[in-house]
């Protein structure tokens, strides 16, 4: 059976995107390049970032697309391509290795309702603790958690445990 993605105009989606080599820590080592790739794509193909966390070897995001648009796949393809091009110029490990940065695909889940959104929103922000990178969510620098604290959505001491 072939997996079929769900494309809904103006949809809200949860994503998981992984590096090809899960031992590498390219995403946090080159966070500025990743941010630049995202900003470049976002400028040409707008989308709202509802939540985001970048870990060394993978990232999670929740995006909402414009009402007249459902094409998240092109956005991810462009982000991956721009990041790969940028990081390959400066990270010699990629030149000497196979040069693959990303896993071919990504995981996508269409957010169904407010409860589903809240579950995935919390999951995104708790992920650095889940993977043992920090003991407290607030200590992970590469997360929209800090923006949500400023907005009053979370308290700085929030943890699921």
Backbone as a printed PyTorch tensor [residue, N CA C, xyz], in Angstrom:
tensor([[[ 0.8370, -1.1740,  0.0000],
         [ 0.0000,  0.0000,  0.0000],
         [ 0.8900,  1.2480,  0.0000]],

        [[ 0.5630,  2.1850, -0.8090],
         [ 1.3340,  3.4160, -0.9540],
         [ 0.7690,  4.4880, -0.0260]],

        [[ 1.6690,  5.1670,  0.7000],
         [ 1.2380,  6.2400,  1.5990],
         [ 0.7890,  7.4490,  0.7850]],

        [[-0.3530,  7.9900,  1.1380],
         [-0.8780,  9.1840,  0.4680],
         [-0.9330, 10.3180,  1.4680]],

        [[-0.3160, 11.4060,  1.1120],
         [-0.3260, 12.5840,  1.9760],
         [-1.6680, 13.2980,  1.8840]],

        [[-2.0110, 13.9730,  2.9580],
         [-3.2340, 14.7550,  2.9920],
         [-2.8800, 16.2230,  2.7370]],

        [[-3.4830, 16.7930,  1.7310],
         [-3.2520, 18.2000,  1.4020],
         [-4.5680, 18.9550,  1.5470]],

        [[-4.6280, 19.8630,  2.5040],
         [-5.8320, 20.6660,  2.7290],
         [-5.4510, 22.1430,  2.6670]],

        [[-6.1240, 22.8900,  1.8230],
         [-5.8720, 24.3310,  1.7410],
         [-6.0510, 24.9550,  3.1200]],

        [[-5.0490, 25.7220,  3.5430],
         [-5.1100, 26.3740,  4.8510],
         [-4.9770, 25.4150,  6.0170]],

        [[-4.5050, 24.2050,  5.7580],
         [-4.3970, 23.1950,  6.8070],
         [-3.2870, 23.4860,  7.8060]],

        [[-3.4130, 22.8550,  8.9530],
         [-2.3810, 22.9010,  9.9800],
         [-1.8050, 21.4970, 10.0900]],

        [[-0.4730, 21.4150, 10.0730],
         [ 0.2130, 20.1370,  9.9960],
         [ 1.3400, 20.0550, 11.0270]],

        [[ 1.5340, 18.8470, 11.5430],
         [ 2.6820, 18.5100, 12.3850],
         [ 3.6670, 17.7570, 11.4980]],

        [[ 4.9470, 18.1150, 11.6060],
         [ 5.9900, 17.4730, 10.7990],
         [ 7.1250, 16.9670, 11.6720]],

        [[ 7.7320, 15.8790, 11.2370],
         [ 9.0160, 15.4070, 11.7500],
         [ 9.9180, 15.2440, 10.5400]],

        [[11.0870, 15.8580, 10.5940],
         [12.0560, 15.8060,  9.4970],
         [13.3900, 15.3750, 10.1010]],

        [[13.9810, 14.3170,  9.5320],
         [15.1970, 13.7150, 10.0930],
         [16.4000, 13.8540,  9.1790]],

        [[17.5680, 13.9380,  9.7950],
         [18.8070, 13.8220,  9.0450],
         [18.9730, 12.3780,  8.5780]],

        [[19.6840, 12.1950,  7.4910],
         [19.9840, 10.8580,  6.9820],
         [20.8370, 10.0870,  7.9960]],

        [[21.8720, 10.7260,  8.4970],
         [22.7580, 10.1240,  9.4940],
         [22.3660, 10.6740, 10.8610]],

        [[21.6480,  9.8800, 11.6250],
         [21.1280, 10.3400, 12.9140],
         [22.2280, 10.5340, 13.9600]],

        [[23.4660, 10.1650, 13.6330],
         [24.5950, 10.4030, 14.5330],
         [25.1530, 11.8230, 14.3800]],

        [[24.8670, 12.4500, 13.2590],
         [25.3660, 13.8100, 13.0190],
         [24.5120, 14.8140, 13.7920]],

        [[25.0900, 15.9450, 14.0720],
         [24.3880, 16.9990, 14.8070],
         [24.3410, 18.2810, 13.9800]],

        [[24.1330, 18.1100, 12.6870],
         [24.1960, 19.2330, 11.7510],
         [23.1990, 20.3420, 12.0420]],

        [[22.0100, 19.9760, 12.4970],
         [20.9600, 20.9870, 12.6260],
         [21.2740, 22.0170, 13.7050]],

        [[21.8180, 21.5800, 14.8170],
         [22.1780, 22.5470, 15.8620],
         [23.5620, 23.1490, 15.6110]],

        [[24.4680, 22.3850, 15.0170],
         [25.7890, 22.9290, 14.7010],
         [25.6980, 24.0430, 13.6660]],

        [[24.7140, 23.9600, 12.7950],
         [24.5550, 24.9460, 11.7160],
         [23.1620, 25.5730, 11.7630]],

        [[22.7340, 25.9210, 12.9660],
         [21.3840, 26.4550, 13.1670],
         [21.1450, 27.7320, 12.3480]],

        [[22.1620, 28.5690, 12.2050],
         [21.9840, 29.8040, 11.4190],
         [21.6680, 29.4900,  9.9600]],

        [[22.3020, 28.4700,  9.4090],
         [22.0190, 28.0770,  8.0280],
         [20.6030, 27.5240,  7.8840]],

        [[20.1690, 26.7600,  8.8700],
         [18.8030, 26.2360,  8.8400],
         [17.7970, 27.3790,  8.9400]],

        [[18.0270, 28.2870,  9.8600],
         [17.1250, 29.4450,  9.9990],
         [17.0750, 30.2630,  8.7130]],

        [[18.2040, 30.4240,  8.0760],
         [18.2540, 31.1740,  6.8200],
         [17.4520, 30.4630,  5.7240]],

        [[17.5960, 29.1540,  5.6330],
         [16.8420, 28.3910,  4.6340],
         [15.3420, 28.5230,  4.8750]],

        [[14.9330, 28.4180,  6.1130],
         [13.5080, 28.5460,  6.4500],
         [13.0100, 29.9480,  6.1070]],

        [[13.7680, 30.9690,  6.4760],
         [13.3590, 32.3500,  6.2030],
         [13.2500, 32.6130,  4.7030]],

        [[14.1750, 32.0750,  3.9350],
         [14.1510, 32.2610,  2.4830],
         [12.8970, 31.6360,  1.8730]],

        [[12.5960, 30.4110,  2.2750],
         [11.4160, 29.7300,  1.7390],
         [10.1420, 30.4130,  2.2280]],

        [[10.1270, 30.7980,  3.4850],
         [ 8.9460, 31.4540,  4.0600],
         [ 8.6460, 32.7770,  3.3480]],

        [[ 9.6880, 33.4750,  2.8970],
         [ 9.4970, 34.7450,  2.1880],
         [ 8.8550, 34.5420,  0.8200]],

        [[ 9.1950, 33.4420,  0.1510],
         [ 8.6390, 33.2130, -1.1850],
         [ 7.3580, 32.3790, -1.1640]],

        [[ 7.2030, 31.5440, -0.1530],
         [ 6.0200, 30.6890, -0.0050],
         [ 5.5650, 30.7750,  1.4440]],

        [[ 4.8070, 31.7910,  1.7960],
         [ 4.4670, 32.0480,  3.2020],
         [ 3.7820, 30.8670,  3.9020]],

        [[ 4.0330, 30.7720,  5.1830],
         [ 3.3540, 29.8300,  6.0680],
         [ 3.5620, 30.3330,  7.4830]],

        [[ 2.6870, 29.9310,  8.3690],
         [ 2.7910, 30.3230,  9.7730],
         [ 3.4570, 29.2010, 10.5470]],

        [[ 4.4560, 29.5490, 11.3470],
         [ 5.0990, 28.5740, 12.2230],
         [ 4.3960, 28.6440, 13.5730]],

        [[ 3.6160, 27.6240, 13.8630],
         [ 2.8870, 27.5730, 15.1360],
         [ 3.7680, 27.0390, 16.2580]],

        [[ 4.6540, 26.1250, 15.9260],
         [ 5.5830, 25.5500, 16.9040],
         [ 6.7710, 24.9840, 16.1420]],

        [[ 7.9290, 24.9740, 16.8160],
         [ 9.1380, 24.5020, 16.1560],
         [10.1480, 24.1100, 17.2250]],

        [[10.8120, 22.9960, 17.0120],
         [11.9610, 22.6290, 17.8260],
         [12.9810, 21.9660, 16.9140]],

        [[14.2260, 22.3710, 17.0830],
         [15.3260, 21.7980, 16.3160],
         [16.2280, 21.0510, 17.2870]],

        [[16.3930, 19.7630, 17.0450],
         [17.3260, 18.9420, 17.7970],
         [18.5180, 18.6690, 16.8950]],

        [[19.5840, 18.1070, 17.4150],
         [20.7730, 17.9110, 16.5880],
         [20.5350, 17.1100, 15.3100]],

        [[19.6700, 16.1020, 15.3610],
         [19.5110, 15.1930, 14.2260],
         [18.1150, 15.1780, 13.6090]],

        [[17.1830, 15.9160, 14.1790],
         [15.8350, 15.9900, 13.6090],
         [15.1340, 17.2380, 14.1250]],

        [[14.0140, 17.5230, 13.5110],
         [13.2200, 18.6610, 13.9590],
         [11.7410, 18.3100, 13.8960]],

        [[10.9730, 19.0390, 14.6800],
         [ 9.5160, 18.9350, 14.6590],
         [ 8.9730, 20.3350, 14.4340]],

        [[ 7.8740, 20.4130, 13.7100],
         [ 7.2590, 21.7110, 13.4610],
         [ 5.7570, 21.5410, 13.3040]],

        [[ 5.0560, 22.5990, 13.6320],
         [ 3.6380, 22.7090, 13.2990],
         [ 3.4980, 23.9660, 12.4560]],

        [[ 2.9660, 23.7890, 11.2790],
         [ 2.7470, 24.8990, 10.3490],
         [ 1.2690, 25.0120, 10.0190]],

        [[ 0.8480, 26.2540,  9.7590],
         [-0.4540, 26.5050,  9.1530],
         [-0.2050, 27.1980,  7.8240]],

        [[-0.7900, 26.6520,  6.7770],
         [-0.6070, 27.2020,  5.4300],
         [-1.6970, 28.2350,  5.1270]],

        [[-1.4320, 29.1050,  4.1510],
         [-2.4510, 30.0840,  3.7460],
         [-3.7200, 29.3830,  3.2380]],

        [[-4.8360, 30.0840,  3.3200],
         [-6.1340, 29.5060,  2.9410],
         [-6.1800, 28.9570,  1.5210]],

        [[-5.4070, 29.5300,  0.6250],
         [-5.4460, 29.1080, -0.7780],
         [-4.2970, 28.1780, -1.1500]],

        [[-3.6700, 27.5490, -0.1630],
         [-2.4450, 26.7930, -0.4140],
         [-2.4220, 25.5230,  0.4260]],

        [[-1.9310, 24.4420, -0.1650],
         [-1.7850, 23.1760,  0.5640],
         [-0.4220, 22.5260,  0.3190]],

        [[ 0.4890, 23.2520, -0.3060],
         [ 1.7430, 22.6570, -0.7750],
         [ 2.8790, 22.7630,  0.2410]],

        [[ 2.8080, 21.9540,  1.2770],
         [ 3.9020, 21.9200,  2.2450],
         [ 5.0970, 21.1330,  1.7140]],

        [[ 4.8660, 20.1910,  0.8110],
         [ 5.9680, 19.3690,  0.2930],
         [ 7.0150, 20.2030, -0.4290]],

        [[ 6.5890, 21.1540, -1.2460],
         [ 7.5480, 22.0160, -1.9420],
         [ 8.3290, 22.8540, -0.9330]],

        [[ 7.6690, 23.3250,  0.0860],
         [ 8.3560, 24.1160,  1.1100],
         [ 9.4670, 23.2910,  1.7750]],

        [[ 9.1290, 22.0630,  2.1840],
         [10.1480, 21.2190,  2.8050],
         [11.2720, 20.8780,  1.8240]],

        [[10.9270, 20.5900,  0.5860],
         [11.9600, 20.2860, -0.4110],
         [12.9180, 21.4630, -0.5560]],

        [[12.3850, 22.6700, -0.6170],
         [13.2310, 23.8610, -0.7730],
         [14.0700, 24.1270,  0.4800]],

        [[13.4890, 23.9740,  1.6500],
         [14.2620, 24.1580,  2.8940],
         [15.4090, 23.1590,  2.9450]],

        [[15.1170, 21.9070,  2.6740],
         [16.1490, 20.8690,  2.7030],
         [17.2390, 21.1510,  1.6710]],

        [[16.8310, 21.5600,  0.4940],
         [17.7900, 21.8340, -0.5790],
         [18.6920, 23.0150, -0.2210]],

        [[18.1140, 24.1000,  0.2610],
         [18.9170, 25.2820,  0.6190],
         [19.8760, 24.9830,  1.7680]],

        [[19.3900, 24.2830,  2.7930],
         [20.2530, 23.9330,  3.9160],
         [21.3870, 23.0280,  3.4530]],

        [[21.0730, 22.0250,  2.6540],
         [22.0910, 21.0970,  2.1580],
         [23.1650, 21.8300,  1.3670]],

        [[22.7360, 22.6930,  0.4880],
         [23.6820, 23.4570, -0.3300],
         [24.6000, 24.3090,  0.5510]],

        [[24.0200, 24.9970,  1.5240],
         [24.7980, 25.8680,  2.4120],
         [25.7530, 25.0840,  3.3000]],

        [[25.2510, 24.0350,  3.9220],
         [26.0730, 23.2920,  4.8770],
         [27.1510, 22.4880,  4.1610]],

        [[26.8760, 22.0400,  2.9470],
         [27.8700, 21.2660,  2.1960],
         [29.0900, 22.1010,  1.8320]],

        [[28.9090, 23.4000,  1.7290],
         [30.0460, 24.2880,  1.4180],
         [31.0290, 24.4140,  2.5720]],

        [[30.5380, 24.2550,  3.8040],
         [31.4030, 24.5290,  4.9550],
         [31.6760, 23.3190,  5.8500]],

        [[30.9200, 22.2590,  5.7050],
         [31.1090, 21.0980,  6.5750],
         [31.7700, 19.9800,  5.7660]],

        [[33.0530, 19.7840,  5.9760],
         [33.8470, 18.8330,  5.1890],
         [33.4060, 17.3880,  5.3780]],

        [[32.7200, 17.0670,  6.4710],
         [32.2310, 15.6990,  6.6710],
         [31.2780, 15.2980,  5.5570]],

        [[30.5510, 16.2620,  5.0170],
         [29.5860, 15.9640,  3.9560],
         [30.2650, 15.7810,  2.6160]],

        [[31.3880, 16.4520,  2.4210],
         [32.1270, 16.3370,  1.1650],
         [32.8160, 14.9810,  1.0910]],

        [[33.3840, 14.5280,  2.2000],
         [34.1140, 13.2660,  2.2090],
         [33.1900, 12.0580,  2.3410]],

        [[31.9880, 12.2500,  2.8710],
         [31.0320, 11.1490,  3.0160],
         [30.1880, 11.0070,  1.7630]],

        [[29.0240, 10.4560,  1.9320],
         [28.1180, 10.2530,  0.8070],
         [27.3930, 11.5320,  0.4090]],

        [[27.4760, 12.5480,  1.2390],
         [26.8710, 13.8230,  0.9100],
         [25.3850, 13.9130,  1.1820]],

        [[24.7880, 12.8520,  1.6860],
         [23.3630, 12.8910,  1.9930],
         [23.1550, 13.5640,  3.3460]],

        [[22.3010, 14.5380,  3.3650],
         [22.0330, 15.2610,  4.6030],
         [20.7170, 14.7960,  5.2210]],

        [[19.6750, 14.7180,  4.4330],
         [18.3330, 14.4440,  4.9420],
         [17.8530, 13.0500,  4.5670]],

        [[16.9830, 12.4890,  5.3980],
         [16.2220, 11.3320,  4.9560],
         [15.3420, 11.7790,  3.7940]],

        [[15.0600, 10.8820,  2.8810],
         [14.3060, 11.2390,  1.6800],
         [12.9390, 11.8400,  1.9860]],

        [[12.2720, 11.3170,  2.9430],
         [10.9050, 11.7450,  3.2170],
         [10.8140, 12.4640,  4.5480]],

        [[ 9.6110, 12.8310,  4.9160],
         [ 9.3400, 13.4150,  6.2190],
         [ 7.9890, 12.8900,  6.6810]],

        [[ 7.7560, 12.9780,  7.9750],
         [ 6.4860, 12.5540,  8.5350],
         [ 5.5850, 13.7670,  8.6210]],

        [[ 4.3410, 13.5930,  8.2250],
         [ 3.3510, 14.6690,  8.2850],
         [ 2.0760, 14.1240,  8.9030]],

        [[ 1.4440, 14.9450,  9.7220],
         [ 0.1570, 14.6030, 10.3240],
         [-0.7250, 15.8370, 10.2390]],

        [[-1.9110, 15.6990,  9.6960],
         [-2.8500, 16.8090,  9.6320],
         [-3.4970, 16.9830, 10.9940]],

        [[-3.4140, 18.1740, 11.5280],
         [-4.0220, 18.4800, 12.8260],
         [-5.5390, 18.5110, 12.6420]],

        [[-6.2430, 17.7470, 13.4710],
         [-7.6870, 17.5840, 13.3080],
         [-8.5280, 18.5900, 14.0760]],

        [[-8.0820, 18.9590, 15.2790],
         [-8.8970, 19.8330, 16.1270],
         [-8.0070, 20.4580, 17.1950]],

        [[-8.6030, 21.2250, 18.0840],
         [-7.8410, 21.9200, 19.1330],
         [-7.1110, 20.9500, 20.0560]],

        [[-7.7610, 19.8570, 20.4030],
         [-7.1310, 18.8680, 21.2910],
         [-5.8940, 18.2590, 20.6240]],

        [[-6.0130, 17.9270, 19.3570],
         [-4.9040, 17.3770, 18.5860],
         [-3.7780, 18.4150, 18.4730]],

        [[-4.1440, 19.6690, 18.2290],
         [-3.1530, 20.7410, 18.1540],
         [-2.3890, 20.8570, 19.4740]],

        [[-3.1050, 20.9010, 20.5910],
         [-2.4720, 21.0430, 21.9140],
         [-1.5250, 19.8750, 22.1860]],

        [[-1.9670, 18.6710, 21.8580],
         [-1.1180, 17.4890, 22.0680],
         [ 0.2000, 17.6220, 21.2920]],

        [[ 0.1200, 17.9630, 20.0150],
         [ 1.3260, 18.0820, 19.1960],
         [ 2.1480, 19.3120, 19.5750]],

        [[ 1.4960, 20.3840, 19.9580],
         [ 2.1730, 21.6060, 20.4110],
         [ 3.0420, 21.2900, 21.6300]],

        [[ 2.4770, 20.5910, 22.6070],
         [ 3.2340, 20.1920, 23.7960],
         [ 4.3380, 19.2050, 23.4370]],

        [[ 4.0350, 18.2690, 22.5370],
         [ 5.0250, 17.2750, 22.1110],
         [ 6.2490, 17.9570, 21.5040]],

        [[ 6.0230, 18.9210, 20.6280],
         [ 7.1290, 19.6550, 20.0000],
         [ 8.0080, 20.2710, 21.0810]],

        [[ 7.4050, 20.9590, 22.0120],
         [ 8.1880, 21.7090, 22.9950],
         [ 8.8570, 20.8120, 24.0380]],

        [[ 8.2760, 19.6580, 24.3200],
         [ 8.8590, 18.7540, 25.3130],
         [ 9.9540, 17.8650, 24.7290]],

        [[10.0830, 17.8090, 23.4260],
         [10.9650, 16.8650, 22.7530],
         [12.4250, 16.8950, 23.2110]],

        [[13.0330, 18.0520, 23.4650],
         [14.4310, 18.0240, 23.9430],
         [14.5950, 17.3120, 25.2870]],

        [[13.5830, 17.3860, 26.1340],
         [13.6220, 16.6650, 27.4090],
         [13.4390, 15.1740, 27.1460]],

        [[12.4910, 14.8380, 26.2970],
         [12.2250, 13.4400, 25.9530],
         [13.4830, 12.7300, 25.4610]],

        [[14.2860, 13.4320, 24.6580],
         [15.4920, 12.8340, 24.0920],
         [16.7240, 13.0040, 24.9840]],

        [[16.5670, 13.6110, 26.1420],
         [17.6530, 13.7100, 27.1090],
         [18.6630, 14.8180, 26.8490]],

        [[18.3250, 15.7920, 26.0010],
         [19.2550, 16.8910, 25.7300],
         [19.2800, 17.8890, 26.8750]],

        [[18.1690, 18.0450, 27.5590],
         [18.0690, 18.9350, 28.7180],
         [17.1100, 18.3090, 29.7250]],

        [[17.1530, 18.8170, 30.9520],
         [16.2070, 18.3470, 31.9720],
         [14.9640, 19.2210, 32.0350]],

        [[15.1060, 20.4680, 31.6080],
         [13.9790, 21.4050, 31.6300],
         [13.7860, 21.9810, 30.2320]],

        [[12.5480, 22.0700, 29.7940],
         [12.2320, 22.5750, 28.4590],
         [12.8580, 23.9450, 28.2280]],

        [[12.8270, 24.7960, 29.2240],
         [13.3230, 26.1680, 29.0920],
         [14.8160, 26.2300, 28.7690]],

        [[15.5420, 25.1650, 29.0410],
         [16.9910, 25.1570, 28.8110],
         [17.3850, 24.8480, 27.3730]],

        [[16.4310, 24.4580, 26.5280],
         [16.7570, 24.1500, 25.1370],
         [16.6030, 25.4190, 24.2940]],

        [[17.6920, 25.8900, 23.6610],
         [17.6260, 27.1870, 22.9700],
         [16.9320, 27.1730, 21.6050]],

        [[16.8060, 26.0260, 20.9680],
         [16.3250, 25.9730, 19.5840],
         [14.8580, 25.5520, 19.5330]],

        [[14.0130, 26.3680, 20.1210],
         [12.6100, 26.0110, 20.2740],
         [11.7290, 27.2490, 20.2980]],

        [[10.5410, 27.1040, 19.7710],
         [ 9.5600, 28.1910, 19.8570],
         [ 8.9840, 28.2940, 21.2700]],

        [[ 9.3790, 27.4080, 22.1580],
         [ 8.9280, 27.4680, 23.5560],
         [ 9.1640, 28.8540, 24.1400]],

        [[10.2950, 29.4450, 23.8510],
         [10.6380, 30.7550, 24.4220],
         [ 9.6740, 31.8400, 23.9390]],

        [[ 9.2750, 31.7690, 22.6880],
         [ 8.2730, 32.6920, 22.1470],
         [ 6.9460, 32.5010, 22.8710]],

        [[ 6.5910, 31.2560, 23.1410],
         [ 5.3190, 30.9570, 23.7930],
         [ 5.3130, 31.3760, 25.2610]],

        [[ 6.4660, 31.3590, 25.9020],
         [ 6.5780, 31.8900, 27.2700],
         [ 6.3030, 33.3930, 27.2450]],

        [[ 6.9050, 34.0970, 26.2880],
         [ 6.6840, 35.5480, 26.1660],
         [ 5.2190, 35.8720, 25.8950]],

        [[ 4.5440, 35.0000, 25.1600],
         [ 3.1240, 35.2010, 24.8440],
         [ 2.2020, 34.7880, 25.9860]],

        [[ 2.7660, 34.1590, 27.0270],
         [ 1.9620, 33.7270, 28.1630],
         [ 1.2900, 32.3760, 27.9850]],

        [[ 1.6590, 31.6320, 26.9470],
         [ 1.0850, 30.3070, 26.6990],
         [ 1.6670, 29.2770, 27.6730]],

        [[ 2.9520, 29.3810, 27.9170],
         [ 3.6310, 28.5030, 28.8650],
         [ 4.2680, 29.3410, 29.9680]],

        [[ 4.4350, 28.7080, 31.1180],
         [ 5.2540, 29.2710, 32.1930],
         [ 6.6750, 28.7510, 31.9820]],

        [[ 7.6980, 29.5380, 32.2930],
         [ 9.0850, 29.0710, 32.0640],
         [ 9.4110, 27.7270, 32.7250]],

        [[ 8.7180, 27.3810, 33.8000],
         [ 9.0250, 26.1250, 34.4810],
         [ 8.1970, 24.9490, 33.9600]],

        [[ 7.4400, 25.1660, 32.8670],
         [ 6.5960, 24.0910, 32.3330],
         [ 7.4130, 22.8880, 31.9120]],

        [[ 6.9810, 21.7360, 32.2950],
         [ 7.4490, 20.4210, 31.8410],
         [ 6.2640, 19.5000, 31.9410]],

        [[ 6.1800, 18.5220, 31.0940],
         [ 5.0660, 17.5890, 31.1680],
         [ 5.1590, 16.7000, 32.4110]],

        [[ 6.3640, 16.4700, 32.8860],
         [ 6.5400, 15.5800, 34.0370],
         [ 6.4010, 16.3500, 35.3420]]])
